[in-house]
Structure formats: C-alpha cells, structure tokens
Amino acid sequence: MSTRTLKLTRFSAALVVFLALAGSVRAQGWIPSKINTGGNDLNTVYFLDSKRGWVGGDGGYLSSTQDGGQTWVRQNVGTKAAINDIYFRDKEAGFFLAGNSIYITRDANSWVQSRIFLPEEFEGADVELYSVRFSSKKKGWVVGSISKKERVVDSILVYTDDGGETWRRQRAPSRVELIHIDFVSDKRGWIVGDAGTVLFTRDAGASWVKQNVNVSSTLYHVDFRDDRNGWVVGERGTLLRTTDGGETWTVIPTNTNVTLLSIQFLNDDEGWAVGRSGTILRSSDEGRTWIPQESTTKQNLYSLNFNKKIGWVVGGAGVALRYERD
C-alpha cells in the first residue's frame, strides 16, 4: 500500500468516526430517563439547579433527585391527590399543589400542608389548584377552579403575603378555570385559563384586568421573559406572542393541531413548547417560527423545565425526558 493510499485510508476512517460521533450528538436530543412511578402520570417537574429536582404526579406521587436525575427517591407526603405544580421560591422554600391543598417545605426535604380548601367553604363545591408562583419572598399566588359535579362554576385565586403561612382568596375578573400564573417582577404578572382568558396585574396583584387575545381556546401555560416579551400556549396548537406586555397578542402558526401544555424561553431567542402525543417544538428566533423535535414518545407531555443547560419534560405513564444543551 502506498503512503498516499495509507493516508487516505486513515483519513477516511477518521472521517467516518467523526461523522458517527457528530451524528450521535445531533441525534441525542431528548433522552428517556427512568423514574418508577408505578404507571402514574407525571404532571410537573421543577429543578433548582443542575442537580436538585422534583417531579410530581397522580396519586400524590412526589420524587426528588440530588444527582441530576441519575437516581430518584420517592417522598411520602401524605396525599393521594394529583400533584399539579411544584415551585421553589429559593433554594430551601418550596411549594406544591395537590388537589385542593397547598404544601410547603422550609428545608427542601420535609413537606407539610399549608392550606386546604374544603367543600364547606364553597357551598359544597370542590377546589382544584393548578399553578403556584411567587412575585417576591413573601408574596405568592395560586390559581385553580371550583367545580360541582365536574362542572366548573367559578375560578379560584388566592394569595399569601407572609411566605405561605396564610392564604386569602381574591375575586378574579373571570369565573372560568384559571390554569397557570407567571410573574416577571414583583408588580407585573399574568394568568391564563379557559375560553382564551388572559388576566394581567401591574400593581402586584391588587387588581387584575382582562387582556384581549382574540382566541377562545383553553390556554394552559404562560411564560414571560421581561415586562414586554411573553408567550402563551393552549388547545389545538394555539401559540400567542406579545412584545408589548400583553397590550396586543399575535397568533403564531405552529403547523400542529395538537394541544400545547407548557412553554419556556431560555433566552431572548430560544424557546421550547411541549404538548399532547409527545409533541415537542423549538424556536430559535424569539418564537416567530417553531420546528418539531424528535421526542421518542407518544405520551402526553405535561410539563417542561429548563435550568441553564439541562432540560426536563414529564408526562403520561411516568415518561421523563432529559435534554442537554450545547
């Protein structure tokens, strides 16, 4: 074999290895992660940092990891109600919502019931809590619905101004189901829900007003980067974008009729959205266009959470997917 042929052979072999490695990196995408839920759906995921995280789901399922998801340990929190949301105000103080109850931890480990909303407080109606967020160290908000015989009869909006020690109800300017809340500062926040509902506060929740979005579909999740730039997702592929704090909303084509359930922007350009039937979408242009991503599952994906470079998605039958950004 000539020297030139040998060099070409070595070069070709090296090129094959390089392309194989590059292909494996590109193909890596969202990788399934093992969480033994006993078949329970996972409804929510929240990571404090690259190592510490929690997932919650049906049947009162709550599990935590201290090693970035390599191992998960189930936590017995004394409820069989579906855990709908998990949120940490700081590295130690966290909250989760289970059915009609708010639970709190002060040490990121043990959980106690902070507040339960009993049917007798609501003329025999049942309360279901969906989303919790804090706008400051002391002030937090929870939204949900009030139902009789599985028919929504009113919304519920409650707040705390003492870090979760006590919770008080406030009347919202809407009686439909309120599903998700997001604050971008101590003053400005948004709530989304059924029938195209978007509510906005500019005075730290003292008052809420409706914003016009010109859609009637149920809206499941809202995410704001700052006072002006925000996104909402919902039924039948609905995705809305605002660049003026919600004064005007634009419907963004997603080329899907699948319901979208969670959205998060990691910076001004890059955003992700997930939904039913294993749907994952990605945008790299401030949410103007969205590209479908491989998800390796057809289960419904209910919750999305990125912490810096690491992303997690959870959904039906305990599915959990992990993604590592470049």
C-alpha positions in Angstrom: 0.0 0.0 0.0 1.4 3.4 -1.0 2.0 6.1 1.6 -0.7 8.2 -0.2 -3.2 5.4 -0.1 -2.5 4.7 3.6 -3.0 8.4 4.4 -6.3 8.4 2.6 -7.4 5.2 4.3 -6.6 6.7 7.7 -8.3 9.9 6.8 -11.4 8.1 5.6 -11.5 6.0 8.8 -11.1 9.2 10.9 -13.8 10.9 8.9 -16.2 8.0 9.5 -15.6 8.1 13.2 -16.0 11.9 13.3 -19.3 11.8 11.4 -20.6 9.0 13.6 -19.8 10.9 16.7 -21.3 14.1 15.2 -24.4 12.2 14.2 -24.8 10.7 17.6 -24.6 14.2 19.2 -27.2 15.5 16.8 -29.4 12.5 17.3 -29.1 12.6 21.1 -31.9 15.1 21.6 -34.4 14.2 24.3 -33.2 11.0 26.1 -35.7 8.9 28.2 -34.9 8.8 31.9 -36.0 6.2 34.3 -38.5 7.2 37.0 -40.5 4.5 38.6 -44.0 6.0 39.1 -45.9 2.7 39.1 -47.6 3.9 36.0 -48.8 7.2 37.4 -48.8 10.2 35.1 -46.2 12.9 35.9 -47.8 16.4 35.8 -45.0 18.7 36.8 -41.2 18.9 37.0 -39.0 21.6 38.7 -35.2 21.8 39.1 -33.5 24.2 41.4 -30.1 23.7 39.7 -28.4 21.0 37.6 -28.5 18.5 40.5 -31.6 19.1 42.7 -35.0 18.5 41.2 -38.6 17.2 41.9 -41.3 15.5 39.8 -45.0 15.2 40.9 -47.9 13.4 39.5 -51.1 11.5 40.0 -51.9 9.6 43.2 -49.8 12.0 45.3 -46.6 10.9 43.6 -43.6 13.1 44.5 -40.0 12.1 43.9 -36.7 14.0 44.2 -33.2 13.7 42.9 -29.9 15.1 44.2 -27.7 13.9 41.3 -29.2 15.4 38.2 -31.8 12.7 37.7 -29.4 9.7 37.8 -31.4 8.4 40.8 -34.8 9.4 42.2 -36.2 8.9 45.7 -39.9 8.9 46.3 -41.1 11.2 49.1 -44.2 10.2 51.2 -46.2 13.4 51.6 -49.4 12.1 52.9 -51.8 12.8 50.0 -53.3 10.7 47.2 -54.4 13.8 45.3 -52.8 14.6 42.0 -49.8 16.9 42.3 -50.3 19.6 39.7 -47.4 22.0 40.2 -44.1 22.4 42.1 -42.3 25.7 42.6 -39.4 26.9 44.7 -39.2 30.4 45.9 -35.5 29.9 46.8 -33.1 27.0 47.5 -35.0 25.9 50.6 -38.6 27.2 50.5 -40.8 25.3 48.1 -44.4 24.6 47.4 -46.5 22.0 45.6 -50.2 21.8 44.8 -52.2 18.6 45.3 -55.9 18.7 44.6 -57.4 21.2 47.0 -54.2 21.7 49.1 -51.1 23.7 49.2 -48.0 22.0 50.7 -44.8 23.8 51.8 -41.2 22.9 52.7 -38.7 25.1 54.5 -35.7 22.8 54.1 -36.3 21.3 50.5 -36.9 18.0 52.2 -39.9 17.6 54.5 -43.3 18.8 53.4 -46.4 19.9 55.5 -49.8 21.0 54.4 -50.0 24.8 54.4 -53.7 25.2 53.4 -56.6 23.0 52.5 -59.7 24.4 50.8 -62.7 22.3 52.0 -66.0 22.0 50.1 -67.9 23.5 53.0 -66.1 26.8 52.3 -67.5 26.8 48.8 -71.1 25.6 49.3 -70.2 22.0 48.7 -68.1 22.6 45.6 -64.7 21.1 45.0 -61.5 23.1 44.6 -58.6 22.0 42.3 -55.4 24.0 42.4 -53.2 24.1 39.3 -50.4 26.7 39.5 -48.3 28.5 42.1 -45.8 31.3 41.7 -44.1 33.9 44.0 -43.5 37.5 43.0 -41.3 38.2 46.0 -40.0 36.5 49.1 -43.3 37.0 50.9 -45.9 37.3 48.3 -47.2 34.3 46.3 -50.2 33.4 44.2 -52.2 30.2 43.4 -54.9 29.7 40.8 -57.4 27.0 40.0 -61.0 26.1 39.7 -64.2 25.4 41.7 -66.4 22.6 40.4 -69.7 21.0 41.2 -70.3 17.5 39.7 -67.3 18.0 37.5 -68.7 21.3 36.0 -66.6 24.4 36.6 -68.7 27.0 38.4 -66.0 29.5 39.4 -62.3 30.3 39.4 -60.1 30.5 42.5 -57.3 33.0 43.0 -55.6 33.0 46.4 -52.5 34.8 47.7 -50.1 35.0 50.6 -48.1 37.9 51.8 -46.3 36.1 54.6 -44.4 33.5 52.7 -47.1 30.9 52.7 -48.1 30.9 56.4 -51.6 32.1 55.5 -53.6 32.3 52.2 -56.5 34.5 51.4 -58.9 34.5 48.5 -59.3 37.3 46.0 -62.0 37.6 43.4 -60.7 37.4 39.8 -62.5 39.2 36.9 -63.3 35.8 35.4 -65.3 32.8 36.6 -63.7 30.3 34.2 -61.0 27.8 35.1 -57.6 29.5 35.8 -54.8 27.2 34.9 -51.4 28.9 35.0 -49.8 32.0 36.5 -46.4 33.8 35.9 -44.8 36.8 37.5 -42.0 38.7 35.8 -41.4 41.1 38.6 -42.9 42.0 42.0 -45.5 44.2 40.2 -46.4 42.5 36.9 -48.0 39.1 36.4 -50.2 37.2 34.1 -52.8 34.4 34.5 -54.2 32.2 31.7 -57.1 29.8 31.5 -60.2 28.6 29.8 -62.0 30.3 26.9 -59.0 32.3 25.9 -58.7 34.0 29.2 -55.6 36.2 30.0 -55.5 38.3 33.1 -52.9 40.9 33.9 -51.8 42.8 37.0 -49.5 45.8 37.1 -49.9 46.5 40.8 -48.5 43.3 42.5 -51.9 41.6 42.3 -54.0 44.3 44.0 -56.1 44.3 40.8 -56.4 42.1 37.7 -57.7 43.1 34.2 -58.5 41.0 31.2 -56.3 41.2 28.1 -57.8 40.6 24.6 -56.2 37.8 22.8 -58.9 37.1 20.1 -58.9 33.4 20.7 -61.5 31.2 22.5 -59.4 28.1 23.1 -58.2 27.0 26.5 -54.8 28.4 27.4 -52.6 26.2 29.5 -49.3 28.0 30.1 -47.8 31.5 30.1 -44.1 32.5 30.1 -42.7 36.0 30.2 -39.0 36.9 29.8 -39.4 40.5 30.9 -42.1 43.2 31.1 -42.7 43.1 27.4 -42.0 39.7 25.8 -44.3 36.8 26.6 -45.8 33.6 25.1 -48.9 31.5 25.8 -49.8 28.0 24.6 -53.1 26.2 24.5 -55.6 24.0 22.7 -55.3 22.9 19.1 -51.7 24.2 18.7 -52.5 27.7 19.9 -49.4 29.8 20.5 -49.6 33.5 21.2 -46.8 36.0 21.4 -46.6 39.6 22.7 -43.9 42.2 22.6 -45.7 44.9 24.4 -46.6 43.4 27.8 -49.9 41.9 26.5 -51.4 45.1 25.1 -51.5 43.1 21.8 -51.2 39.4 21.2 -50.2 37.7 17.9 -51.3 34.2 16.9 -48.1 32.3 15.8 -48.5 29.4 13.4 -47.3 26.1 14.8 -48.4 23.8 12.0 -50.0 21.4 14.5 -53.5 20.9 15.9 -52.1 19.1 19.0 -52.8 20.8 22.3 -49.7 22.5 23.7 -49.4 22.4 27.5 -46.1 24.0 28.6 -43.7 26.6 27.2 -40.4 28.1 28.3 -37.9 30.5 26.8 -34.3 30.1 27.9 -33.1 33.5 26.5 -34.4 36.1 24.1 -34.1 33.7 21.1 -34.5 30.1 22.2 -37.8 28.7 23.3 -39.4 25.2 23.8 -43.0 24.0 23.9 -44.5 20.6 24.7 -47.9 19.0 24.5 -50.0 16.0 23.8 -49.0 12.9 21.8 -45.3 13.5 22.6 -45.1 16.9 20.8 -42.0 19.0 21.3 -41.4 22.2 19.4 -38.4 24.5 19.4 -37.9 28.1 18.3 -34.6 29.9 17.8 -36.0 33.3 16.6 -37.9 34.8 19.5 -40.8 32.5 18.9 -41.7 33.6 15.4 -41.3 30.1 13.9 -41.4 26.7 15.5 -39.8 23.4 14.4 -41.0 19.9 15.6 -38.4 17.9 17.5 -38.0 14.2 18.0 -39.3 13.1 21.4 -39.1 9.3 21.3 -42.6 9.0 22.9 -46.3 9.4 22.0 -47.3 10.0 25.6 -48.8 13.4 26.5 -46.1 15.8 27.8 -47.5 18.0 30.6 -44.6 19.9 32.0 -41.3 21.4 30.8 -38.4 22.8 32.9 -35.0 24.1 31.8 -32.3 25.0 34.3 -29.5 26.6 32.3 -28.2 23.8 30.0 -30.3 20.9 31.3 -34.0 20.4 30.3 -36.6 18.0 31.6 -40.0 17.0 30.2 -42.5 14.8 32.0 -45.8 13.3 31.1 -48.2 10.3 30.8 -47.4 6.9 32.4 -44.3 8.4 34.1 -42.5 9.4 31.0 -39.5 11.6 31.7 -37.1 13.0 29.0 -33.8 14.8 29.6 -32.0 17.2 27.2 -28.6 18.8 27.5 -27.9 21.9 25.5 -24.6 22.6 23.8 
